[in-house]
Amino acid sequence: MAIRIGIAGIAGRMGRLLGEEALAAGATLAGGTLRPGATGGDHRAPILPDIASLFAVSDVVIDFTQASTAAGHAAAALAAGKPFVLGSSGLSAADEAAVATAAQRVPMVYAANFAPGVNLFLALAQRMAAALPPEQYDAEIVEMHHRQKVDAPSGTAVALGRAVARGRGTTLEAAGIESGRDGHTGARQTGAIGFAALRGGQVVGEHTLLFAAGSEQIALTHRSFDRRVYATGAVRAALWLQGRPAGLYDMQHVLGMG
């Protein structure tokens, strides 16, 4: 029997792609929910009134809606005892804690980015940071996205910062964050991780990690040209979750890298 995949926000730009990729993978599109005020949907799937109803008819739910719903949707996954794939960005520390708590009882994949290339990028970022001392190499992350993006820095940029911090044996918060520089800011803090967010046009996603020293500079860049790569990865994660024990997984686990 084909796995039944539910899509939160099925009428949105990502929701439509997720529905297409679920069907392409041989899954059954169990249904979807709409954001408040949204109309339409996918004619191949019924529209459910709320997230609890969606979990009731699905084997797994994929959610790329918005940060404000993440904790509630994770709680709905826990109540239903169903796997959950979460791709929303901009979650607060409290939201992430709520997701982690729910994942103690049900399997979940929560990732900043579902593109395979980005997850390889994250692994390389950690290895590079481990080899390049922060006293000599300043780490800067530059990202650009479409003009409609509401959170900055992007979830992927934050994930890159965390990867750099892990490579250096610390956390992003402990290392220090430098972003939004304006005016007389003083000298750069040694070991801090810098962020710059650019917004404009319809750029799907571009991230560059820079390690800058006095004698050399290393740059690693990833560019996404089609949002479908995120949908394909999320459906792959949904299929991978079937039969997994409870736990909070990320895309590197799905790809066999974690």
Backbone bond lengths (Angstrom), bond angles and torsions (degrees), N, CA, C in turn:
res aa  C-N    CA-C-N  psi(-1)  N-CA   C-N-CA  omega(-1)  CA-C   N-CA-C  phi
1 M - - - 1.462 - - 1.522 110.16 -
2 A 1.330 116.96 132.94 1.459 121.26 -177.95 1.522 110.67 -66.81
3 I 1.307 115.79 143.44 1.452 121.18 177.42 1.526 109.72 -65.20
4 R 1.312 117.06 140.46 1.459 122.70 179.89 1.538 108.84 -98.32
5 I 1.333 115.72 114.70 1.460 121.40 -178.14 1.522 109.70 -106.72
6 G 1.341 116.22 128.54 1.457 122.15 174.14 1.516 109.88 -102.66
7 I 1.335 116.76 145.53 1.460 122.11 -177.77 1.524 109.93 -120.36
8 A 1.319 117.24 115.66 1.468 120.85 172.41 1.524 108.33 -75.17
9 G 1.326 116.69 132.99 1.463 119.72 -178.55 1.513 112.45 69.52
10 I 1.317 117.13 45.88 1.461 121.50 -171.45 1.523 113.91 -68.08
11 A 1.338 118.07 -18.52 1.461 120.48 -179.40 1.522 112.80 -87.05
12 G 1.336 117.29 -8.47 1.458 120.46 -178.24 1.513 112.40 -78.31
13 R 1.322 115.02 175.20 1.464 120.95 -177.81 1.525 111.25 -59.58
14 M 1.332 116.59 -48.10 1.467 119.55 177.24 1.521 111.47 -73.27
15 G 1.325 117.22 -35.70 1.458 120.31 -179.80 1.516 112.49 -58.62
16 R 1.333 116.61 -42.35 1.464 120.19 179.22 1.525 111.41 -64.51
17 L 1.343 116.00 -41.96 1.467 119.56 178.63 1.530 111.01 -65.05
18 L 1.332 116.50 -40.02 1.461 120.03 178.56 1.524 110.92 -61.47
19 G 1.327 116.36 -41.06 1.453 119.65 177.82 1.519 111.87 -62.76
20 E 1.320 116.75 -43.53 1.462 120.80 179.11 1.532 111.32 -62.60
21 E 1.331 116.22 -43.22 1.465 119.80 -178.11 1.520 111.74 -71.42
22 A 1.326 117.80 -32.84 1.463 120.63 176.40 1.530 110.24 -62.12
23 L 1.319 116.44 -45.14 1.465 120.46 179.11 1.525 110.78 -67.19
24 A 1.333 117.12 -39.20 1.459 120.54 179.44 1.523 111.62 -63.35
25 A 1.337 116.54 -28.80 1.465 121.21 179.82 1.524 112.09 -83.24
26 G 1.324 117.68 0.25 1.459 121.01 178.95 1.510 114.32 88.32
27 A 1.338 117.17 9.73 1.464 121.09 179.16 1.528 110.05 -84.47
28 T 1.316 115.49 164.33 1.461 121.93 171.93 1.519 108.47 -94.17
29 L 1.329 116.66 132.47 1.457 120.74 177.63 1.530 107.31 -84.82
30 A 1.346 115.24 101.11 1.467 120.63 -171.79 1.512 112.69 -71.10
31 G 1.321 117.75 -32.69 1.454 121.18 -178.01 1.508 110.15 159.43
32 G 1.315 114.88 -175.82 1.451 119.71 -179.76 1.510 111.12 -156.51
33 T 1.315 115.26 165.98 1.459 121.57 172.36 1.520 108.21 -114.20
34 L 1.308 116.16 163.73 1.456 122.93 176.89 1.517 109.87 -113.82
35 R 1.317 115.67 146.11 1.453 118.74 171.55 1.523 108.95 -65.99
36 P 1.341 117.71 152.91 1.472 119.51 177.57 1.526 110.94 -54.65
37 G 1.304 116.33 128.52 1.457 121.44 179.53 1.511 114.88 88.18
38 A 1.351 117.04 -10.10 1.470 120.45 -179.64 1.518 110.48 -78.03
39 T 1.316 115.06 153.33 1.458 121.10 176.40 1.512 109.23 -128.00
40 G 1.314 116.16 169.29 1.459 120.20 178.05 1.503 111.07 85.10
41 G 1.312 115.79 -144.18 1.452 121.11 -176.58 1.504 109.98 136.28
42 D 1.301 116.86 -165.24 1.448 122.78 179.85 1.522 107.66 -104.81
43 H 1.341 116.34 118.03 1.461 119.47 -176.51 1.518 112.88 -64.69
44 R 1.333 116.57 -12.80 1.459 120.34 179.05 1.519 112.52 -85.32
45 A 1.325 117.41 -3.77 1.467 120.61 -176.90 1.518 110.15 -140.26
46 P 1.326 117.70 143.01 1.464 120.68 177.35 1.526 111.25 -70.79
47 I 1.323 116.54 149.89 1.457 122.04 176.37 1.522 108.13 -94.74
48 L 1.316 115.99 124.52 1.463 122.29 -179.33 1.529 110.22 -97.33
49 P 1.335 117.29 152.08 1.463 119.95 -174.28 1.523 114.81 -73.21
50 D 1.341 117.70 -25.88 1.463 119.61 -177.84 1.523 109.67 -157.33
51 I 1.328 115.20 173.56 1.460 120.66 -174.56 1.526 111.86 -67.87
52 A 1.335 118.10 -33.17 1.465 120.38 178.33 1.522 110.63 -63.50
53 S 1.327 116.59 -41.73 1.462 120.52 178.07 1.523 111.26 -64.83
54 L 1.328 116.20 -35.37 1.464 120.10 179.16 1.520 111.19 -66.85
55 F 1.334 116.52 -43.90 1.468 119.10 177.76 1.533 110.89 -63.04
56 A 1.329 117.46 -33.38 1.462 121.02 -177.02 1.521 112.11 -63.00
57 V 1.345 117.47 -31.53 1.469 119.89 -176.57 1.525 112.47 -102.25
58 S 1.338 118.05 1.06 1.464 121.96 -173.88 1.526 111.41 -115.41
59 D 1.330 115.41 154.50 1.462 120.78 170.44 1.520 110.77 -86.65
60 V 1.325 116.50 -25.69 1.465 123.01 178.22 1.525 107.23 -157.51
61 V 1.326 116.60 145.60 1.457 121.71 178.62 1.527 109.15 -117.65
62 I 1.338 115.25 138.97 1.461 122.18 175.89 1.524 107.95 -110.85
63 D 1.335 116.73 134.15 1.462 121.89 -174.63 1.526 110.37 -132.39
64 F 1.333 116.67 115.11 1.462 122.83 173.74 1.529 108.95 -122.61
65 T 1.330 118.16 33.13 1.462 120.08 -172.38 1.525 112.33 -79.36
66 Q 1.323 118.71 -87.98 1.458 120.86 -177.22 1.519 110.15 -153.63
67 A 1.320 115.05 158.25 1.460 120.73 -174.50 1.523 112.70 -59.26
68 S 1.321 117.12 -35.83 1.464 120.63 -174.01 1.526 113.11 -64.53
69 T 1.331 118.11 -19.62 1.465 120.72 -178.92 1.527 113.15 -98.89
70 A 1.334 117.38 -7.14 1.467 120.55 -170.96 1.528 112.86 -59.81
71 A 1.321 117.65 -47.56 1.463 120.43 -177.44 1.527 110.86 -64.27
72 G 1.331 116.86 -43.40 1.458 120.41 179.06 1.513 112.88 -65.07
73 H 1.321 116.85 -38.63 1.463 120.26 178.70 1.526 111.37 -70.06
74 A 1.340 116.73 -36.25 1.463 120.00 175.63 1.528 110.37 -64.24
75 A 1.331 116.33 -38.96 1.469 120.37 177.08 1.521 111.05 -65.00
76 A 1.338 117.00 -36.29 1.465 120.64 177.40 1.524 110.72 -67.02
77 A 1.327 117.15 -37.93 1.462 120.74 176.08 1.525 110.57 -61.79
78 L 1.324 116.29 -42.31 1.462 121.34 178.49 1.520 110.78 -63.52
79 A 1.332 116.95 -45.05 1.467 120.61 -179.29 1.519 111.67 -63.11
80 A 1.335 116.74 -35.29 1.463 120.86 -179.19 1.525 112.63 -85.83
81 G 1.331 116.05 -16.35 1.461 119.93 -176.64 1.515 112.32 68.27
82 K 1.345 116.95 34.57 1.467 121.93 -176.08 1.521 111.15 -117.23
83 P 1.332 118.28 148.79 1.467 121.65 175.56 1.525 111.65 -63.13
84 F 1.323 115.64 156.52 1.459 121.70 -173.03 1.522 108.79 -144.35
85 V 1.338 116.37 133.60 1.466 122.83 175.22 1.521 107.42 -114.52
86 L 1.325 117.26 119.79 1.460 122.64 -174.72 1.527 110.02 -117.44
87 G 1.342 115.35 121.25 1.450 120.23 179.38 1.515 113.62 -121.43
88 S 1.330 118.27 10.06 1.466 121.10 178.31 1.519 109.85 -68.79
89 S 1.323 116.79 145.34 1.465 121.07 179.06 1.518 110.18 -111.61
90 G 1.327 115.76 167.74 1.450 121.16 178.24 1.510 115.07 82.21
91 L 1.345 117.40 18.63 1.455 120.38 179.97 1.531 110.56 -66.70
92 S 1.326 115.97 142.15 1.460 120.74 174.67 1.525 109.05 -78.01
93 A 1.323 116.06 170.27 1.460 120.09 177.14 1.523 110.54 -61.21
94 A 1.335 116.87 -36.88 1.462 120.68 178.85 1.530 110.87 -66.88
95 D 1.339 116.96 -39.92 1.459 120.79 177.51 1.523 110.74 -62.75
96 E 1.326 116.17 -45.52 1.465 120.00 -179.82 1.526 110.83 -63.86
97 A 1.323 116.73 -36.91 1.463 120.03 177.76 1.526 110.75 -64.88
98 A 1.337 117.01 -38.93 1.468 120.93 179.08 1.528 110.71 -65.59
99 V 1.323 116.50 -40.10 1.465 120.59 177.47 1.533 110.12 -64.24
100 A 1.319 116.75 -44.78 1.463 120.91 -179.82 1.528 111.51 -62.76
101 T 1.321 116.72 -37.71 1.466 120.34 178.69 1.522 110.82 -64.72
102 A 1.332 117.08 -45.24 1.468 120.65 178.88 1.523 110.87 -63.67
103 A 1.335 117.08 -34.34 1.462 121.29 -177.90 1.533 112.83 -70.52
104 Q 1.308 117.09 -9.75 1.462 119.06 174.43 1.527 111.62 -69.67
105 R 1.343 115.99 -17.86 1.458 120.58 -176.54 1.531 113.70 -115.83
106 V 1.340 117.03 -21.89 1.464 120.76 179.63 1.533 108.77 -136.52
107 P 1.341 117.91 152.68 1.472 119.45 179.68 1.524 111.74 -76.88
108 M 1.306 116.29 134.58 1.462 121.72 179.42 1.522 110.17 -139.07
109 V 1.322 115.24 144.50 1.464 121.43 168.29 1.515 107.12 -111.54
110 Y 1.320 116.29 118.34 1.464 122.39 176.50 1.520 106.94 -123.04
111 A 1.320 116.78 118.29 1.462 120.64 -176.60 1.514 110.34 -137.63
112 A 1.313 115.30 146.79 1.463 120.43 175.81 1.518 110.44 -71.75
113 N 1.321 117.12 -26.77 1.459 121.45 -177.10 1.523 108.20 -155.32
114 F 1.326 117.61 136.54 1.458 121.88 -176.48 1.529 112.95 -103.52
115 A 1.324 118.14 4.61 1.458 121.14 177.51 1.524 110.04 -76.15
116 P 1.334 118.96 131.36 1.472 120.43 179.37 1.524 113.06 -56.14
117 G 1.343 117.15 -41.05 1.456 119.77 -178.20 1.513 112.91 -63.49
118 V 1.328 117.46 -36.63 1.463 120.58 179.00 1.517 110.76 -66.02
119 N 1.323 116.88 -38.33 1.458 119.42 -179.34 1.526 112.29 -69.82
120 L 1.328 116.64 -31.95 1.460 119.47 170.58 1.525 109.51 -66.71
121 F 1.321 116.88 -40.24 1.462 123.09 176.41 1.533 110.36 -55.65
122 L 1.330 117.28 -45.86 1.461 121.44 179.58 1.529 111.58 -61.23
123 A 1.335 115.95 -42.11 1.468 119.60 179.44 1.523 110.62 -64.93
124 L 1.334 116.68 -40.69 1.467 120.23 178.52 1.525 110.94 -66.99
125 A 1.332 116.57 -37.89 1.465 120.20 179.66 1.521 110.69 -59.68
126 Q 1.318 117.17 -42.64 1.459 120.58 -179.78 1.522 111.11 -65.18
127 R 1.333 116.91 -42.52 1.473 120.39 -179.68 1.525 111.13 -67.04
128 M 1.317 116.22 -40.74 1.466 119.29 179.00 1.527 110.88 -64.78
129 A 1.323 116.80 -42.11 1.465 119.93 -179.88 1.514 111.63 -63.42
130 A 1.331 116.65 -34.88 1.466 120.21 179.07 1.524 111.46 -66.60
131 A 1.333 116.57 -28.20 1.466 120.63 -175.90 1.523 113.36 -93.17
132 L 1.347 116.85 -15.70 1.465 120.36 -174.51 1.531 109.63 -114.48
133 P 1.332 118.44 105.63 1.478 121.65 -173.95 1.525 112.70 -59.42
134 P 1.331 117.44 135.82 1.468 120.17 -178.78 1.520 113.43 -64.79
135 E 1.336 117.60 -22.37 1.463 119.96 177.86 1.530 111.42 -69.28
136 Q 1.341 116.38 -21.75 1.462 120.84 -177.63 1.527 113.09 -111.64
137 Y 1.344 117.07 -28.82 1.464 121.30 -174.18 1.533 110.33 -119.78
138 D 1.319 115.90 112.97 1.459 121.21 175.21 1.531 108.70 -79.19
139 A 1.316 116.62 136.86 1.466 121.98 179.35 1.524 109.87 -104.72
140 E 1.322 115.67 124.81 1.461 122.01 178.58 1.525 109.05 -129.66
141 I 1.319 116.23 138.68 1.462 122.36 179.94 1.520 108.41 -121.19
142 V 1.322 115.97 122.41 1.463 122.02 179.93 1.526 108.22 -116.76
143 E 1.328 116.57 127.62 1.472 119.69 179.65 1.516 110.63 -131.80
144 M 1.348 115.52 148.61 1.457 120.63 175.50 1.515 109.81 -134.31
145 H 1.331 115.65 136.97 1.460 122.35 178.42 1.527 109.70 -139.07
146 H 1.319 114.62 171.59 1.450 123.44 178.68 1.529 111.53 -59.15
147 R 1.300 115.08 159.86 1.460 120.83 -173.35 1.524 113.42 -69.30
148 Q 1.349 118.71 -15.06 1.464 120.70 -179.70 1.527 113.77 -85.20
149 K 1.318 117.94 -10.47 1.473 120.22 -176.26 1.517 110.61 -64.57
150 V 1.339 116.06 133.14 1.466 119.58 -171.29 1.524 113.90 -99.98
151 D 1.337 119.41 -16.35 1.464 120.29 -178.09 1.523 110.43 -112.81
152 A 1.326 115.52 146.03 1.461 121.65 178.24 1.518 108.97 -150.63
153 P 1.332 118.48 138.25 1.463 125.53 -6.61 1.524 111.37 -66.18
154 S 1.304 116.09 164.85 1.462 120.88 -178.18 1.526 110.97 -65.14
155 G 1.332 115.03 160.70 1.457 119.12 177.12 1.512 112.18 -59.86
156 T 1.331 116.77 -36.52 1.463 120.22 178.82 1.519 111.12 -67.53
157 A 1.342 117.06 -39.47 1.463 120.25 177.48 1.522 110.95 -62.21
158 V 1.326 116.31 -42.67 1.467 119.92 177.72 1.528 110.00 -63.45
159 A 1.347 117.10 -40.73 1.465 120.37 177.92 1.529 110.57 -62.09
160 L 1.326 117.03 -38.31 1.467 119.97 176.09 1.526 110.67 -63.48
161 G 1.338 116.25 -42.77 1.460 119.44 177.63 1.512 111.98 -60.82
162 R 1.318 116.47 -40.61 1.464 120.27 178.40 1.524 111.27 -66.92
163 A 1.334 116.89 -36.40 1.462 120.03 177.95 1.522 110.92 -65.15
164 V 1.331 116.31 -42.08 1.465 120.31 176.79 1.526 110.24 -61.63
165 A 1.325 116.73 -45.27 1.470 120.61 -179.90 1.528 111.14 -61.66
166 R 1.354 117.00 -43.45 1.474 119.55 178.25 1.512 110.74 -60.29
167 G 1.327 116.74 -42.07 1.460 119.91 179.10 1.515 112.44 -61.19
168 R 1.323 116.07 -27.17 1.459 121.22 179.99 1.529 112.67 -96.36
169 G 1.340 115.10 8.31 1.459 119.76 175.25 1.509 114.81 74.18
170 T 1.332 117.02 29.41 1.452 120.00 -179.28 1.530 108.98 -143.41
171 T 1.316 116.54 -167.31 1.462 121.76 175.39 1.528 108.46 -115.70
172 L 1.314 115.73 163.01 1.459 120.18 179.52 1.524 110.47 -61.72
173 E 1.328 115.95 -41.33 1.470 119.97 -179.16 1.531 111.14 -65.09
174 A 1.325 116.23 -41.28 1.465 119.62 -178.76 1.527 111.90 -72.22
175 A 1.324 116.53 -33.75 1.466 120.03 -179.56 1.521 110.94 -67.82
176 G 1.327 115.74 -33.65 1.455 120.24 -177.09 1.518 111.09 100.18
177 I 1.329 115.84 139.72 1.455 121.81 -177.67 1.518 109.07 -116.46
178 E 1.326 116.59 131.61 1.455 121.70 174.88 1.519 107.82 -117.10
179 S 1.321 116.83 113.45 1.463 120.63 179.12 1.518 109.39 -149.36
180 G 1.311 115.82 162.25 1.457 119.95 178.77 1.516 113.41 60.27
181 R 1.315 117.75 36.90 1.458 120.37 -179.81 1.526 110.63 -62.18
182 D 1.320 115.51 133.64 1.462 120.33 -179.69 1.527 108.82 -158.53
183 G 1.304 116.16 134.18 1.454 119.44 178.46 1.519 112.96 77.89
184 H 1.308 116.91 -153.35 1.461 122.42 -177.55 1.530 108.30 -85.59
185 T 1.333 116.61 93.04 1.461 121.42 -173.43 1.516 113.84 -93.73
186 G 1.336 117.20 -11.80 1.451 119.15 -176.11 1.512 111.02 83.54
187 A 1.324 115.89 178.50 1.464 120.78 -177.25 1.529 111.08 -68.74
188 R 1.304 115.68 155.01 1.457 121.62 178.85 1.528 109.79 -66.69
189 Q 1.326 117.13 138.81 1.456 122.44 179.25 1.528 109.87 -76.12
190 T 1.316 117.65 128.43 1.460 121.66 178.66 1.530 110.64 -62.94
191 G 1.325 116.00 130.36 1.464 121.17 178.32 1.509 114.49 87.31
192 A 1.336 117.85 -12.40 1.470 120.40 178.38 1.523 109.78 -70.15
193 I 1.304 115.83 157.82 1.465 121.80 179.41 1.523 107.54 -113.17
194 G 1.320 115.78 122.57 1.451 121.11 -174.61 1.521 113.03 -94.08
195 F 1.330 116.23 148.23 1.465 122.66 179.18 1.523 109.30 -131.98
196 A 1.320 115.99 138.46 1.450 122.17 171.38 1.522 107.94 -134.42
197 A 1.326 117.29 128.56 1.465 122.34 -177.31 1.525 109.71 -115.32
198 L 1.325 116.27 124.66 1.453 123.15 177.24 1.521 108.87 -111.36
199 R 1.324 117.58 142.53 1.456 122.48 -179.70 1.526 109.62 -135.26
200 G 1.340 115.94 131.85 1.454 118.72 177.61 1.508 112.34 173.51
201 G 1.321 115.58 151.19 1.449 120.86 176.07 1.518 112.54 59.47
202 Q 1.327 115.52 -141.16 1.460 121.24 -178.54 1.527 111.35 -125.82
203 V 1.337 115.95 39.15 1.464 120.85 178.57 1.523 109.17 -63.78
204 V 1.319 117.24 123.51 1.466 121.10 -178.49 1.523 110.29 -66.78
205 G 1.307 116.83 -46.15 1.467 120.07 179.34 1.506 111.01 172.24
206 E 1.328 116.12 128.78 1.462 120.93 177.53 1.521 108.29 -141.20
207 H 1.329 116.75 129.45 1.459 121.91 -178.53 1.525 109.77 -132.79
208 T 1.308 115.78 132.34 1.461 121.78 176.26 1.521 109.29 -126.89
209 L 1.318 115.81 129.67 1.457 122.69 174.73 1.520 108.00 -107.08
210 L 1.329 116.43 123.17 1.463 122.72 -179.45 1.521 110.40 -112.83
211 F 1.318 116.32 133.39 1.462 122.39 167.52 1.526 105.64 -114.41
212 A 1.320 116.31 112.65 1.460 121.12 -173.97 1.519 110.68 -115.62
213 A 1.330 115.63 121.98 1.467 122.19 176.60 1.524 108.72 -119.05
214 G 1.326 115.22 176.51 1.451 118.78 -179.66 1.510 113.41 -66.41
215 S 1.333 116.96 -27.60 1.461 120.36 -174.00 1.523 114.31 -112.69
216 E 1.334 117.57 -9.43 1.466 119.17 179.81 1.530 110.26 -159.72
217 Q 1.318 114.79 163.66 1.456 121.79 176.29 1.524 109.20 -139.34
218 I 1.338 115.90 135.40 1.453 122.05 178.90 1.521 108.20 -119.59
219 A 1.330 117.12 132.23 1.460 121.42 -179.81 1.528 109.31 -128.12
220 L 1.310 114.62 134.88 1.462 121.77 177.48 1.524 106.83 -126.13
221 T 1.340 117.21 125.57 1.471 121.00 -174.31 1.524 111.38 -127.91
222 H 1.319 115.46 140.20 1.467 122.16 171.45 1.519 108.30 -125.08
223 R 1.342 116.37 134.53 1.459 121.64 176.81 1.519 109.46 -124.55
224 S 1.317 115.92 133.56 1.470 121.64 173.17 1.522 108.24 -103.61
225 F 1.334 116.45 133.40 1.455 121.17 -178.52 1.529 112.75 -109.21
226 D 1.323 116.68 -13.46 1.462 120.22 -176.48 1.526 108.16 -148.31
227 R 1.331 117.33 126.68 1.467 121.73 179.46 1.524 112.30 -62.80
228 R 1.303 116.96 -17.08 1.461 119.74 -178.28 1.532 111.79 -59.48
229 V 1.328 117.39 -28.15 1.464 119.19 179.95 1.523 110.68 -61.73
230 Y 1.347 117.96 -32.02 1.460 121.04 177.51 1.528 110.64 -71.62
231 A 1.330 116.10 -39.62 1.470 120.26 179.13 1.520 111.29 -65.95
232 T 1.324 116.40 -42.98 1.464 120.19 178.78 1.527 110.65 -60.35
233 G 1.336 116.05 -43.68 1.456 120.03 179.07 1.509 112.90 -65.58
234 A 1.339 117.01 -39.07 1.462 120.48 -179.33 1.522 111.53 -66.61
235 V 1.335 117.09 -39.81 1.468 119.97 176.98 1.531 109.70 -66.34
236 R 1.304 116.55 -38.91 1.472 119.64 175.55 1.525 110.35 -59.26
237 A 1.326 116.68 -40.67 1.464 120.72 178.09 1.524 111.35 -65.20
238 A 1.340 116.75 -39.81 1.464 120.73 179.25 1.526 111.18 -62.41
239 L 1.310 116.88 -41.49 1.463 120.73 178.00 1.530 110.54 -67.38
240 W 1.323 116.28 -39.15 1.468 121.80 -178.35 1.523 111.96 -65.09
241 L 1.331 116.68 -31.64 1.461 121.08 -176.94 1.523 113.98 -68.20
242 Q 1.312 117.92 -20.89 1.459 120.27 -175.28 1.526 111.27 -60.93
243 G 1.322 116.03 123.18 1.461 121.14 179.69 1.511 114.74 82.59
244 R 1.345 118.53 -0.45 1.465 120.77 179.55 1.532 110.35 -76.95
245 P 1.322 117.27 149.43 1.466 119.66 174.36 1.515 110.70 -71.44
246 A 1.319 116.44 163.85 1.459 121.13 177.47 1.519 110.27 -56.38
247 G 1.311 115.60 144.97 1.458 119.90 179.09 1.512 110.09 160.24
248 L 1.325 115.63 162.37 1.456 121.88 178.03 1.526 107.63 -101.49
249 Y 1.323 115.31 109.42 1.458 122.00 -178.13 1.522 109.71 -107.00
250 D 1.341 115.90 164.19 1.457 120.29 172.09 1.521 109.32 -127.05
251 M 1.298 117.22 -177.85 1.460 120.69 -174.51 1.521 112.53 -67.89
252 Q 1.316 116.97 -25.26 1.464 118.65 177.64 1.526 110.28 -67.39
253 H 1.331 118.49 -32.80 1.458 120.50 173.32 1.531 110.24 -63.64
254 V 1.340 115.96 -43.39 1.469 120.68 -178.64 1.534 110.20 -61.40
255 L 1.322 116.71 -38.52 1.457 121.46 -178.08 1.528 113.65 -83.60
256 G 1.342 115.92 0.86 1.470 119.09 -179.22 1.503 113.85 77.00
257 M 1.334 117.30 21.38 1.460 121.32 -178.14 1.518 112.07 -103.04
258 G 1.349 116.72 -10.48 1.463 118.82 -175.08 1.504 112.79 -120.55
